[in-house]
């Protein structure tokens, strides 16, 4: 296996509350702030509650989805009196943690989220680079008692719409119903954050991490709910699909049950569903996503010396 020396990571941002009703990240960030967690080894830590208005209101967002405001186009759009709060906030966060795509951007950005889907601990990446793959593998090995998965959104970084794209490396984590804090989910996400910080400390101290392989799910397409001519939903997720995120979906498997009792079956190539029946995706007309499972290899790495 090849070996690579990569530049050191000097600064990391840990963010929560991008969606105001996803509370794990809010309370993890507040706990880190309470502990005055500002440095791990040579790595500086910035903690940010990203959408305080939405958190105060207990809503996903106040005017528009903050986690869809980080494309290059939106970040460079002029601010006027009618600009939604979340777009203003996105530009503030980009100035604080970026600018996106620049040398000044934070080296790693962790944005903590929750989902109503049954996805376990799940990392969402735009680019599966060596840093994020090593962190993912490290956490997967350390948290072996639970499934730890990764999703790649194969989108050009200029079109990447979510907060973690502002950092040079970034990912999202976390499962939980909206508007509540569950101790088991909080502890799981906090452990993943603590392990990330432990990896950063080992990496910055000169430790060599061995290469290897990991599996990740690459988004292929999204599936909407069946609708009538007026655009109203006519079916719910079938009980055989509900809560079965990442279970291989084959042609002929049931996916919807209409409100009149008819079972609708999947047609197409075998793929893996995720974000099944996610509450926040009803407005986005997404019943679930479908992905291919791929294996990615990565080299041994250590920090590049001056």
C-alpha positions as CSV (number, residue, x, y, z in Angstrom):
1,X,0.0,0.0,0.0
2,X,1.3,3.4,-0.9
3,X,2.1,6.1,1.7
4,X,1.3,9.8,1.6
5,X,2.3,12.8,3.7
6,X,-0.5,15.3,3.9
7,X,-0.5,18.9,5.2
8,X,-1.2,19.4,8.9
9,X,-4.7,20.3,10.1
10,X,-4.6,23.5,12.1
11,X,-8.2,24.4,12.7
12,X,-11.5,22.5,13.0
13,X,-15.1,23.8,13.3
14,X,-17.8,21.8,15.1
15,X,-21.2,23.1,14.3
16,X,-24.7,22.3,15.6
17,X,-28.2,23.8,15.1
18,X,-28.0,24.3,11.3
19,X,-31.5,22.9,11.5
20,X,-33.1,24.4,14.6
21,X,-35.1,21.3,15.5
22,X,-32.2,18.9,15.3
23,X,-31.1,19.1,18.9
24,X,-28.2,16.7,19.3
25,X,-25.7,19.1,17.6
26,X,-27.0,22.0,19.6
27,X,-26.3,20.4,22.9
28,X,-23.0,18.8,21.8
29,X,-21.8,22.3,20.8
30,X,-23.0,23.8,24.1
31,X,-21.3,21.1,26.1
32,X,-18.0,21.7,24.2
33,X,-18.3,25.4,24.9
34,X,-19.0,24.7,28.5
35,X,-15.9,22.6,28.7
36,X,-14.0,25.4,26.9
37,X,-12.8,23.0,24.3
38,X,-10.6,25.3,22.2
39,X,-7.6,23.2,21.3
40,X,-6.6,19.5,20.8
41,X,-2.8,19.2,20.5
42,X,-1.9,21.8,17.9
43,X,-5.4,21.9,16.4
44,X,-7.6,24.9,17.2
45,X,-11.3,24.1,17.8
46,X,-14.1,26.5,16.9
47,X,-17.7,25.6,18.1
48,X,-20.6,27.4,16.4
49,X,-24.4,27.3,17.0
50,X,-25.2,28.0,13.4
51,X,-28.9,28.9,13.2
52,X,-29.8,30.4,16.6
53,X,-33.1,31.9,15.4
54,X,-34.4,28.5,14.3
55,X,-33.1,26.8,17.5
56,X,-35.0,29.4,19.6
57,X,-38.1,28.8,17.5
58,X,-37.7,25.0,17.6
59,X,-38.1,24.9,13.8
60,X,-35.9,23.5,11.0
61,X,-35.5,27.0,9.6
62,X,-37.2,30.4,9.8
63,X,-37.4,31.4,6.2
64,X,-35.4,29.0,4.1
65,X,-33.3,25.9,4.6
66,X,-29.8,27.1,5.8
67,X,-28.3,23.8,4.7
68,X,-29.1,24.6,1.1
69,X,-27.6,28.1,1.1
70,X,-23.9,27.3,0.6
71,X,-23.6,27.0,-3.2
72,X,-21.2,29.5,-4.7
73,X,-24.1,31.3,-6.4
74,X,-26.0,31.9,-3.1
75,X,-22.9,32.8,-1.1
76,X,-22.0,35.5,-3.6
77,X,-25.5,36.9,-4.1
78,X,-26.1,40.5,-2.9
79,X,-27.8,41.1,0.4
80,X,-30.9,43.3,0.3
81,X,-33.7,44.1,2.7
82,X,-35.7,41.1,1.4
83,X,-32.8,38.6,1.8
84,X,-34.0,35.7,4.0
85,X,-32.3,35.4,7.4
86,X,-30.8,32.0,6.6
87,X,-29.1,33.3,3.5
88,X,-27.7,36.2,5.5
89,X,-26.5,33.7,8.1
90,X,-24.9,31.5,5.4
91,X,-22.8,34.4,4.2
92,X,-21.8,35.2,7.8
93,X,-20.8,31.6,8.4
94,X,-18.9,31.5,5.2
95,X,-17.0,34.6,6.2
96,X,-16.3,33.1,9.7
97,X,-15.3,29.6,8.6
98,X,-14.3,30.0,5.0
99,X,-14.4,31.5,2.6
100,X,-15.5,28.3,0.8
101,X,-12.8,27.1,-1.5
102,X,-10.1,29.3,-0.1
103,X,-6.8,28.7,1.6
104,X,-8.2,30.4,4.7
105,X,-11.1,28.0,5.2
106,X,-11.1,25.8,8.2
107,X,-9.3,22.5,7.6
108,X,-12.2,20.3,8.8
109,X,-15.8,21.2,9.4
110,X,-18.1,18.8,11.3
111,X,-21.8,19.7,11.1
112,X,-24.0,17.7,13.5
113,X,-27.5,16.7,12.2
114,X,-30.4,14.4,13.1
115,X,-32.7,12.5,10.9
116,X,-36.1,10.8,11.5
117,X,-34.9,7.9,9.3
118,X,-33.3,4.7,10.7
119,X,-29.8,5.4,9.5
120,X,-27.6,4.8,12.6
121,X,-24.5,6.9,12.8
122,X,-24.0,8.1,9.2
123,X,-21.4,10.4,7.7
124,X,-22.2,12.5,4.6
125,X,-19.3,13.6,2.4
126,X,-19.0,15.5,-0.8
127,X,-15.4,14.3,-1.4
128,X,-14.1,11.1,-0.1
129,X,-10.6,12.4,0.4
130,X,-7.9,10.7,2.4
131,X,-8.5,12.7,5.6
132,X,-12.2,12.0,5.8
133,X,-11.8,8.3,4.8
134,X,-9.2,7.8,7.6
135,X,-11.4,9.5,10.2
136,X,-14.4,7.5,9.0
137,X,-12.4,4.2,9.2
138,X,-11.0,5.2,12.7
139,X,-14.5,5.8,14.1
140,X,-15.9,2.7,12.4
141,X,-13.2,0.6,14.1
142,X,-13.6,2.3,17.5
143,X,-17.5,2.1,17.5
144,X,-17.8,-1.5,16.4
145,X,-20.9,-2.2,18.4
146,X,-23.1,-0.1,16.0
147,X,-23.3,0.4,12.3
148,X,-21.3,3.4,11.1
149,X,-21.8,4.2,7.4
150,X,-20.8,6.9,4.9
151,X,-22.7,8.5,2.0
152,X,-21.1,10.3,-0.8
153,X,-23.0,13.1,-2.6
154,X,-21.2,13.3,-6.0
155,X,-21.7,17.0,-6.5
156,X,-19.1,19.6,-7.7
157,X,-18.0,21.6,-4.8
158,X,-19.2,24.8,-6.4
159,X,-22.7,23.4,-6.3
160,X,-22.4,21.8,-2.9
161,X,-25.2,23.3,-0.9
162,X,-24.5,22.4,2.8
163,X,-22.4,23.9,5.5
164,X,-19.7,21.3,5.7
165,X,-18.7,22.2,2.1
166,X,-17.2,25.5,3.4
167,X,-14.3,23.6,5.1
168,X,-11.4,22.0,3.2
169,X,-12.7,18.6,4.5
170,X,-16.1,18.1,6.1
171,X,-18.9,15.7,7.1
172,X,-22.3,15.5,8.7
173,X,-23.4,13.0,11.3
174,X,-26.3,12.0,13.5
175,X,-29.8,10.2,13.7
176,X,-32.7,11.3,15.9
177,X,-36.3,12.5,15.7
178,X,-36.8,16.2,15.5
179,X,-37.4,18.4,18.5
180,X,-36.2,16.0,21.2
181,X,-32.9,15.0,22.7
182,X,-32.3,11.3,23.2
183,X,-29.5,10.3,25.6
184,X,-28.4,7.3,23.5
185,X,-28.2,9.4,20.3
186,X,-26.4,12.3,22.1
187,X,-23.9,9.9,23.6
188,X,-23.3,8.2,20.2
189,X,-22.7,11.5,18.4
190,X,-20.6,12.9,21.2
191,X,-18.4,9.8,21.1
192,X,-18.0,10.2,17.3
193,X,-16.9,13.8,17.9
194,X,-14.6,12.8,20.7
195,X,-13.0,10.1,18.5
196,X,-12.6,12.6,15.7
197,X,-10.7,14.9,18.1
198,X,-8.6,12.0,19.3
199,X,-7.7,11.1,15.6
200,X,-6.7,14.8,15.1
201,X,-4.5,14.7,18.1
202,X,-2.8,11.5,17.0
203,X,-2.4,12.8,13.5
204,X,-0.9,16.2,14.5
205,X,1.5,14.5,16.9
206,X,3.0,12.5,13.9
207,X,1.3,9.2,14.2
208,X,1.1,7.2,10.9
209,X,-2.3,5.8,10.1
210,X,-2.3,2.6,8.0
211,X,-4.1,2.5,4.7
212,X,-7.0,0.2,3.9
213,X,-10.5,0.1,2.4
214,X,-14.0,1.2,3.4
215,X,-17.4,0.9,2.0
216,X,-19.5,3.9,1.2
217,X,-22.9,4.6,-0.5
218,X,-22.9,6.9,-3.5
219,X,-26.2,8.7,-4.3
220,X,-27.7,7.6,-7.6
221,X,-31.2,9.1,-7.5
222,X,-34.2,10.2,-5.4
223,X,-37.7,8.8,-5.4
224,X,-40.8,10.9,-4.7
225,X,-44.1,9.7,-3.2
226,X,-46.9,8.7,-5.6
227,X,-49.1,11.7,-6.2
228,X,-52.5,12.5,-7.8
229,X,-53.1,15.1,-10.5
230,X,-53.3,17.8,-7.8
231,X,-49.9,16.9,-6.5
232,X,-51.2,15.3,-3.3
233,X,-49.5,12.3,-1.8
234,X,-51.5,9.1,-2.4
235,X,-49.3,6.5,-0.6
236,X,-47.1,6.0,2.4
237,X,-43.8,4.1,2.7
238,X,-44.6,0.4,2.7
239,X,-44.0,-1.3,6.1
240,X,-41.4,-3.7,4.5
241,X,-39.3,-0.7,3.5
242,X,-39.9,1.5,6.6
243,X,-36.9,1.5,8.9
244,X,-34.8,-0.6,6.5
245,X,-32.4,2.1,5.3
246,X,-29.3,0.6,3.6
247,X,-31.0,-2.8,3.1
248,X,-30.6,-3.8,-0.6
249,X,-33.8,-3.0,-2.6
250,X,-34.5,-5.3,-5.4
251,X,-36.9,-5.1,-8.3
252,X,-40.3,-6.4,-7.2
253,X,-39.8,-5.3,-3.5
254,X,-42.7,-3.3,-2.1
255,X,-42.0,0.4,-1.5
256,X,-45.3,2.1,-1.1
257,X,-48.8,1.3,0.2
258,X,-51.5,3.5,-1.3
259,X,-54.2,4.8,1.0
260,X,-56.7,2.6,-0.8
261,X,-54.6,-0.5,0.1
262,X,-52.6,-1.2,-3.1
263,X,-49.0,-2.2,-2.8
264,X,-46.6,-0.5,-5.2
265,X,-43.4,-2.3,-6.1
266,X,-39.9,-1.1,-7.0
267,X,-38.7,-1.4,-10.6
268,X,-35.1,-0.9,-11.5
269,X,-31.5,-1.9,-10.7
270,X,-30.7,-3.2,-7.2
271,X,-29.8,-0.2,-5.0
272,X,-29.6,0.8,-1.4
273,X,-32.3,3.1,0.1
274,X,-31.5,5.7,2.7
275,X,-33.3,8.7,4.2
276,X,-36.4,6.6,4.0
277,X,-39.5,8.6,5.1
278,X,-37.4,11.5,6.4
279,X,-39.8,14.0,7.9
280,X,-38.0,17.1,6.5
281,X,-38.0,15.7,2.9
282,X,-41.7,15.8,2.4
283,X,-41.4,19.4,1.3
284,X,-38.6,18.5,-1.0
285,X,-40.7,15.7,-2.6
286,X,-38.4,12.9,-1.6
287,X,-39.6,9.6,-0.2
288,X,-36.1,8.1,-0.1
289,X,-32.8,8.2,-1.9
290,X,-31.1,5.3,-3.6
291,X,-27.4,4.6,-3.7
292,X,-24.8,2.2,-5.0
293,X,-22.4,0.6,-2.5
294,X,-18.8,1.1,-3.4
295,X,-15.4,0.2,-1.9
296,X,-12.8,2.9,-1.6
297,X,-9.1,2.4,-0.9
298,X,-6.8,4.9,0.7
299,X,-3.0,5.0,1.5
300,X,-1.2,5.2,4.8
301,X,-0.9,8.8,5.8
302,X,1.1,10.9,8.2
303,X,1.4,14.7,8.7
304,X,3.9,16.4,6.4
305,X,6.9,17.8,8.2
306,X,8.3,21.2,7.4
